[in-house]
Amino acid sequence: MAGNIIIVVFLVWICIYSFSFGVYTWKNNNWFGGLVVILISLVSLLLQITMMFL
């Protein structure tokens, strides 16, 4: 169980980093690229957490 918590914390850290890159891309007049990066980071986090606990 403790291993799962460490993995979730690591995945959230990666998602936050990717999300911030998406926001940076969005602010530099590339809204579509920023949106795609944000969506991919959120979907990858949700899929990995779902597969971990099923």
N, C-alpha and C positions, 0 to 999 in steps of 0.2 A: 504493500500500500504506500509506503514512504517513497518507493521508486516511482510510482505513478505521479505522486505530487511533485517530485523533482522534474519529471518529464513535462508535466503540465506547465510548471513555472518556466521552463526553458522554451516551450512552444509559445507561451504568451509573450515572452521577451522577443522572440523572433517576429511574432505578429505585430507587436508594437513598433519594432524597427521598420518593418515593411510598410506598415500603415503610415508612419511618419514620412517615409520616402514618397508614398502616394500623395500625401498632402503637399509635400514640397513640389512634386511634379505638377499637381493641380494648380498651385499658386504661380507657376512659371508658364501660364497660358497653354497648358497641355491637359485640359480637363478630362479628355477621354482616356489618356494614358494613366492619369492619376486615379480615375475611377476604376480602371481595370486592375491596377496594382492593389487598390484597397479591397476590391471584391475577391481577388485571388488570395490575399492574405487572410481575409476573414473565412472564406470557404475552406482553405487548407487547415486552419485552426479548428474549425467545427468538425471537419471530417476526421481529423486525427484524434480529437477528444472523443468523438462518437465511437470510433473503432476501438479505442482503448477501453472504454467502459461497457461495451456490449459483449 
